[in-house]
């Protein structure tokens, strides 16, 4: 950390696992500050003089007396280059130096030592090694609170920590650090090469400023060691970081080979034929509910855009030429406000830091998730890029109209600019090439260190960038997006996806940490199963899965999902969790498509960026489908128009004068209902009053009082031995006629059902079929009142 009085750095002795997170014990005990005596502590006395994707150099002092610190990711040494300035090392209050080069430091008496290396111990147990490069003998003077180097020194000093954590101790660590201390880099040039359609190389050419390049020592993370070609690892130099052991590698050129994605707009396999009819029914319904609107933010509006775009691609895959023009028109209308000035989140170029932002949020970090402060751009803009790529795929002429392409190109440059020569945008804004993944944090949002929550939305960003490159015939963008995605998914499988049975070279040696199956948040100093906004297992899992698109083939790897599904299963029974549980059901499809289909059929809601159509599409295109995945669904009711509902114990449902539902003995006194199909279930509507049955979260009673239907008016019918159990969408409980004689939704699970909880569906007057048509016609009664991010709204 660059402070006014110098560079503050820390290497904590150990990391801890608290049951939810693994974290470093960052505190004053392990901090040192390096500066120069002659340079006053002031903001205008420090500035960044150079940087690249791996390192940054900070200069203190504006005249002849300067100190330059080269801060390079992966270096176990801190490097300080002085010109006519006196090195100065201090600690924070309460911590003292106890010895230097085996000479004890006590009281206020200074200790003077001459040499080229100096071993310094601190009262908290940290041992630092100071190196003076160049071979000249220099004198350092130490007291308990300060170490001062030679006056008006010109040269380079380096500092390394000798401590190694969690029981790791090697007798030759110090001698190896000594051996490689004289060579340092100031950063690295990053380049890549597409080897073939499935493989790419990423190159780190380290910029060695002093010493022999072949002696450059840089630490590797676990994800590096999987792909690094011909490494020269020095395993006796290793430090336990937040993402596992960092192990030293020798050499100034790294070549890392990655698998790259070949999936574009469509999945690598077709539909299970048993799913096609129901998928078409879902698609008809979901498309009928799309209403273009004026966007109020980038994030949720982007999710809505991408959701509609998924309908367009799925319609194409189904051969629904009748729907494609309709969906395309809806999608284009929804995109229009972003270029015609009507969006309530107006896009604008911010000149201080250089980027496209929500102009309404540049002075308020709490608007649009901090978009104006460069927070989450890759999460937000990935959805917009996906929608734009789909529009351009199905209407190439759109690219030449108005400013559509130029606007979307700005989005692409903001998060995926490949060129350091671009004067308006940084290279790949969120990508940390050394860490291997992206960071969501912008300029000060969250008030803490860097963080990354939704690993899958980061991957969606780079996937969508790739699709935009295809739609605009931009080969450079396609290649760059593929390497961005390839490195991202590799890091995600290393650090976000947890594999309890993998113990060798794991980022998380703690068994309890790996048992959590998904990391929800990674920061500089911690990684854990938690989120900024929620703590459900299904929420943590879902934010590493969404959105579901063809590229999810790479995201939902089998080994991860095998642990994920049972870990989350305890939350499946609560319908309030359905928007998140459905993502886990979809993940389950890579293991068992039939089970995932039945799970989806029991759900009453999806997340606002997802849909039942998209969920069914995913399940029906999985490997392992057998032509029977969607056959014989127990959740499909054949007779839906003017039906009578009869309880297995006897008696027909009838609406009372107070709009509650009771039973009557004969058919003539019974009430007739229309069962209105939606993707989330059925509505139960009185034929006479046209009001809908509703159940609040208590489930007692069920009454017929709603003129429009939303989430509390949705019911799931499940066939059981010729009868139906009916589950209320409001609380996930089953309908029952208890002793009171009035219909309630109070039975917790199928195991508790009795004959008073099972129903038959009869046509009036003994007709064999009372369904008006086999082709679904969307009702006009679905509204947004009491919306709970349910897909039918």
C-alpha positions, 0 to 999 in steps of 0.5 A, spaced: 500 500 500 502 506 497 502 511 503 504 518 504 510 516 508 512 510 504 510 503 502 506 499 507 506 491 506 505 485 510 506 478 510 501 474 516 504 468 519 498 464 518 491 464 515 485 461 519 478 458 517 472 460 521 467 455 518 465 460 513 471 463 510 478 462 510 482 469 511 489 472 513 490 475 520 491 482 517 493 486 523 499 491 525 503 485 528 506 483 521 506 490 517 512 494 515 513 501 512 519 503 507 520 510 506 526 515 505 528 519 511 529 526 506 522 525 503 516 529 506 510 525 508 505 528 503 501 526 497 504 530 492 511 527 494 509 520 490 506 518 484 506 512 479 511 513 474 509 506 470 505 500 470 503 494 466 498 488 467 502 485 472 506 491 476 506 498 478 512 503 480 511 508 485 516 514 486 517 518 492 520 525 491 520 529 486 527 532 485 534 528 485 532 525 492 527 519 490 525 512 492 522 508 487 518 502 489 517 496 484 510 493 486 510 486 482 505 481 483 508 474 485 515 477 487 516 474 494 521 480 495 519 488 496 524 492 491 526 499 493 530 503 488 534 509 491 537 515 489 541 520 494 536 518 499 536 514 506 532 508 506 528 508 512 524 502 515 519 502 521 513 498 524 506 500 527 505 502 534 506 496 539 511 492 535 518 492 535 525 490 532 528 485 536 535 483 533 538 485 526 544 480 523 543 476 530 545 482 534 540 484 539 536 490 540 534 492 546 532 499 549 533 505 546 541 504 544 542 503 536 545 497 533 550 498 527 551 493 522 555 493 516 554 488 510 550 486 504 544 482 507 541 483 514 536 478 518 531 482 522 527 479 527 520 482 530 517 482 536 511 478 533 515 473 530 516 475 523 523 475 520 525 479 514 531 479 510 534 485 507 538 485 501 543 490 498 544 489 491 551 490 487 555 487 492 557 493 496 558 493 504 553 498 507 551 500 514 544 499 517 543 502 524 537 499 528 533 501 534 527 498 537 522 502 532 526 504 526 532 501 521 536 506 517 540 505 511 546 509 509 545 516 508 544 519 501 544 511 498 544 510 491 542 503 489 537 497 490 535 494 497 530 488 497 526 485 503 523 478 503 519 474 509 523 468 511 517 465 515 513 460 512 506 458 514 502 452 517 508 448 519 511 448 512 519 449 514 525 448 509 532 449 512 534 451 505 529 457 504 533 462 506 539 460 502 535 460 496 532 467 497 539 469 497 541 466 491 535 469 487 535 476 490 539 480 485 534 479 479 528 483 479 522 485 474 518 491 474 512 487 471 511 483 465 509 483 457 503 479 456 501 476 449 497 470 447 497 465 441 491 461 438 494 455 437 488 451 434 481 451 435 481 448 442 488 451 445 491 457 446 498 459 449 498 465 454 505 468 455 508 472 461 515 475 459 517 478 465 521 485 464 527 484 468 530 491 470 537 488 474 540 481 474 540 475 470 533 474 467 534 466 468 535 467 475 528 471 476 524 468 482 517 469 481 511 465 485 506 461 482 499 460 484 496 453 484 492 455 477 499 457 474 502 450 476 496 446 472 498 450 465 505 452 466 509 449 461 516 446 463 516 450 470 522 450 474 519 450 481 523 451 487 518 448 492 522 449 498 520 457 497 513 457 498 508 461 502 501 459 504 496 465 501 489 466 501 488 461 494 493 456 496 501 455 496 505 460 492 511 456 490 517 459 487 518 458 479 525 460 476 525 464 469 523 470 466 518 467 460 512 463 462 508 459 457 501 457 459 497 452 455 489 453 456 483 449 453 479 455 449 472 454 448 469 453 441 461 453 443 458 460 440 451 461 440 448 454 440 449 448 444 453 442 442 447 437 441 440 437 440 434 436 444 431 430 447 425 429 443 420 428 449 421 435 451 420 439 445 412 439 445 413 442 452 419 447 451 414 450 445 409 451 450 413 454 455 416 458 449 409 461 447 407 463 454 414 466 456 414 470 449 407 472 450 409 476 457 415 480 454 413 487 454 419 492 452 420 498 458 424 504 459 431 501 463 432 504 470 439 501 471 444 497 467 444 490 471 437 488 471 435 491 465 441 487 462 438 481 465 432 482 462 435 483 455 439 477 455 433 473 457 429 475 451 435 474 447 435 467 449 428 466 447 430 468 440 436 463 440 431 457 442 426 459 437 431 458 432 433 452 435 426 449 435 425 451 428 419 456 430 420 461 424 413 464 426 416 466 433 423 469 430 420 476 427 416 477 434 421 476 439 426 480 434 422 486 434 421 485 442 428 485 443 430 491 438 424 495 442 427 493 449 434 495 446 432 502 443 432 506 449 440 505 450 441 509 444 435 514 443 436 517 450 430 515 453 434 510 458 433 512 466 440 510 466 443 514 461 450 511 458 456 516 458 463 516 457 467 518 464 473 522 462 477 522 469 478 514 469 476 513 462 470 508 461 463 508 459 458 508 465 451 509 468 451 517 468 446 517 473 451 514 478 457 517 477 456 521 484 452 516 488 456 509 489 449 506 491 446 507 484 446 501 479 451 497 484 456 502 483 457 502 476 459 510 476 465 508 480 467 502 475 464 497 480 461 490 476 462 493 469 463 486 467 457 483 470 453 488 467 455 489 460 456 482 459 448 481 458 448 487 454 453 484 449 449 478 449 443 481 447 446 485 442 450 479 439 443 476 438 440 481 435 446 482 430 446 475 428 438 475 426 438 482 423 445 484 420 442 490 418 441 493 425 449 494 425 448 499 420 442 503 423 443 509 427 449 508 432 447 501 435 454 498 433 458 504 435 454 504 442 455 496 443 463 497 441 464 502 447 461 497 451 466 492 449 472 496 449 470 498 456 470 491 459 474 487 453 479 492 450 485 488 447 490 494 446 494 498 450 494 503 445 487 505 446 487 512 449 480 511 452 479 505 455 484 500 459 486 493 457 481 488 459 479 493 465 477 487 470 482 482 468 487 480 473 492 476 469 496 474 474 491 472 479 487 469 473 480 471 474 477 478 474 475 483 480 469 486 481 471 492 485 472 499 482 474 505 485 473 505 492 466 501 492 465 496 498 470 500 502 475 494 502 480 490 498 478 488 491 473 482 491 469 478 486 463 475 487 459 472 481 464 468 477 459 466 472 457 473 470 464 474 469 465 468 464 458 470 461 461 477 459 467 474 456 463 469 452 458 475 450 464 479 448 466 473 443 459 472 440 459 480 439 466 479 435 462 473 431 456 478 429 461 483 427 466 479 424 471 482 428 477 476 429 481 480 434 475 481 439 473 473 438 480 471 439 481 476 445 475 474 448 476 466 448 483 467 452 479 471 457 474 466 458 479 460 458 483 464 463 477 465 467 474 458 467 480 455 469 481 460 475 474 459 477 475 451 477 481 452 481 478 457 486 470 458 486 469 451 485 470 446 491 472 439 490 472 436 497 476 429 495 482 433 492 487 434 497 493 435 493 496 442 491 489 445 493 488 452 494 484 450 500 487 445 505 482 446 510 477 440 509 471 444 512 472 449 507 472 444 501 466 441 504 462 448 502 462 446 495 462 453 492 466 459 494 461 465 494 466 471 495 474 472 494 477 478 496 485 479 497 485 477 504 479 472 504 475 467 501 469 464 503 462 461 502 458 468 503 455 473 499 454 481 500 446 480 499 445 473 502 447 466 505 443 461 502 447 455 499 442 455 493 444 463 492 451 462 493 451 456 488 447 460 483 451 466 483 456 461 480 452 459 475 447 464 472 446 466 467 445 459 463 447 459 456 451 454 451 457 456 455 455 453 461 457 447 458 464 449 461 461 452 467 457 446 470 463 441 471 461 434 473 465 434 479 463 440 482 456 439 481 456 432 484 458 435 491 453 442 489 446 438 488 446 434 495 449 440 499 444 445 497 438 440 497 436 442 504 433 448 501 429 445 495 423 444 499 422 452 501 418 455 495 421 462 497 428 459 494 425 457 488 428 462 484 435 460 486 434 452 487 432 452 479 439 454 478 441 448 482 436 443 478 439 446 472 446 444 474 443 437 476 441 436 469 449 434 467 448 428 472 441 426 471 437 430 466 430 426 468 431 428 475 432 435 473 426 435 469 422 433 475 425 438 480 424 444 475 416 441 474 415 442 481 418 449 482 414 455 482 419 461 480 425 462 476 430 468 477 428 474 473 434 473 468 432 466 467 425 463 465 422 456 465 423 456 457 431 457 458 431 452 464 427 447 460 432 448 454 438 447 458 435 440 461 433 438 454 440 439 451 444 435 456 448 429 454 445 423 457 438 425 455 435 418 452 428 420 449 424 420 455 427 425 459 420 429 459 415 424 458 410 422 463 410 428 467 406 428 473 405 435 473 401 436 467 393 436 467 390 434 461 383 437 463 383 445 464 377 448 462 370 448 466 373 443 471 370 440 478 375 438 483 373 433 488 376 431 494 378 423 495 374 423 501 368 425 498 365 432 496 366 437 491 370 444 492 365 449 492 366 457 493 362 460 499 358 466 500 365 469 503 369 467 498 372 461 502 372 454 499 369 448 502 366 441 500 359 440 498 356 433 497 353 433 489 356 435 483 350 440 482 352 444 488 360 444 486 363 450 483 366 450 476 374 452 475 378 454 469 385 451 470 390 456 467 397 453 465 403 458 466 410 456 466 410 456 473 404 452 475 396 453 474 391 458 476 385 456 479 379 461 476 372 461 478 368 460 472 362 464 474 366 470 478 372 470 474 376 471 480 382 467 482 384 462 488 389 465 492 393 463 498 398 467 503 404 465 506 400 462 512 396 458 507 389 458 511 384 459 508 385 459 501 380 464 498 377 466 491 378 473 491 383 476 486 381 479 480 388 478 477 393 472 478 401 473 480 405 469 484 400 467 490 395 465 485 400 459 482 399 452 484 402 446 482 398 440 481 402 433 482 399 426 480 399 421 485 396 414 483 390 417 479 389 423 484 393 430 484 396 433 490 396 441 489 402 445 492 401 453 493 406 457 490 405 462 496 408 457 501 410 451 498 405 447 502 399 442 499 392 443 499 388 440 504 380 439 507 382 439 515 376 438 520 374 446 519 371 444 512 375 449 509 380 449 504 387 450 506 395 450 504 398 447 510 401 440 509 408 440 509 410 435 504 408 429 500 409 424 506 404 428 510 398 427 505 392 424 507 386 422 503 383 429 504 389 432 501 388 429 494 383 431 489 380 428 482 379 433 476 372 432 473 369 435 467 362 438 468 356 433 466 360 427 465 364 429 459 370 425 457 375 432 456 373 439 458 380 442 455 378 447 450 384 446 446 391 442 446 394 449 443 396 453 449 393 460 449 396 465 454 391 468 458 391 476 459 390 476 467 398 475 469 400 482 473 406 484 477 402 485 483 406 482 489 412 480 484 417 476 487 422 476 481 417 470 479 418 469 471 411 469 470 410 476 472 
